[in-house]
Amino acid sequence: MSLRKILAFAVCACAATPAGAIQLRADEDTFVNVRFLLQAWGQVTENGAPDGESLGKDLFLRRARIILGGQIAPRLTFFFDTDAPNFGRDDFASQFIVQDARAAYEFAPALIVDVGLMSVPSLHNANQGAPTLFTVDYRAPNYRYPANSTLFFRDTGVQARGIFAADRLQYRVGVFRGVRGAAAAGADAANPEDALRLAGSLRFNFLEAEKEDFFYQGIYFGQKRVLSVGVAGEWQQDAIRQAAGLTDYGWYGADVFFDHPIAGDHEVIVQAAAMRWEAGANAPNTGDSFYAEAGWRYREVSPYVAWERFASDAPAGAGDFDAVRIGAAWWIEQHAASLKLEAARLEPAAPAEAAWQGTLQAQLFL
């Protein structure tokens, strides 16, 4: 970038874009959009206090992000954001992280290449943007990635993605770092050969395509009619260490996402998925995962229900997890400002006991 462009960035701040971002523009081909995300949570959990009997009470920042995205030249874009996840939940020592840092070059709509730290190809829920979720949060307990292999669904690598067949078919396929191999390879060291992680997804759009952004949305507020079905999966050699030796890690699954406006100010949203996770024989994270969420929007209000289930292959269901969630969202300014309230019945694996949990989220996304 020339010195002239650098100086122009420093002194030129344009008005907010239609998406709500502050835009710094050097010329028609070079600009940066600046955004901010705040998700403040108040949460109560049955028997969640330190004494194990009283009501646990938490006030913290679930997400606090500075988001930069823009274009360096025609076809060459970038995305960068930071986060301090769960800041203040137990203390103020939460890690301040770089969550996304990727560059993309669009050769054609059917071929875009991303390089850097990014969301790994997955099903619709995991590839949604956090500011646009329909419910309070992701269906995260259903994703059983190996320890230290992802950063909130992200990993470093390179992927190709695109859309073709009259905007019907979308794909993502990439190579990522995954589980890190040991410095000194040995029979009991995970990933001793430094094998890379392979991941991919394929979606078919029956109605309109979700193609404008890297991240999908959980609700489109009547701006799109979406019915898409997807398959996804990943694999990494010798990524899991067990007492009996090394085993490969992987998962595969399928899902459906439906978001459709109805006459007037109504909209119906449904999402469901099933996955199979492989982390070694009888391991807690080997098993079958299912989740579904459904809701209805009338003007600014959306009641919803969600269900999650992970059935572990481990003896006595050592990795099992079940949850039922009932909630509602008040879209004050759609994704820019919202309030969400959710009550959940959580049933983790024994010996942990089932508990009720309530969450109130206030979101600002500017």
Secondary structure, 3 states (H helix, E strand, C coil): CCHHHHHHHHHCCECCCCCCCEEEEEECCEEEEEEEEEEEEEEEECCCCCCCCCCEEEEEEEEEEEEEEEEEECCEEEEEEEECCCECCCCCCCCCEEEEEEEEEEEECCEEEEEEEEECCCCCCCCECHHHCCCCCCCHHHCCCCCCCCECCEEEEEEEEEEECCCCEEEEEEEECCCCCCCCCCCCCCCCCCCCEEEEEEEEECCCCCCCCCCECCCCCCCCCEEEEEEEEEEEEEEEEECCEEEEEEEEEEEEEEEEEECCCEEEEEEEEEEEEECCCCCCCCEEEEEEEEEEEECCEEEEEEEEEEEECCHHHCCCEEEEEEEEEEECCHHHEEEEEEEEEEEECCCCCCEEEEEEEEEEEC
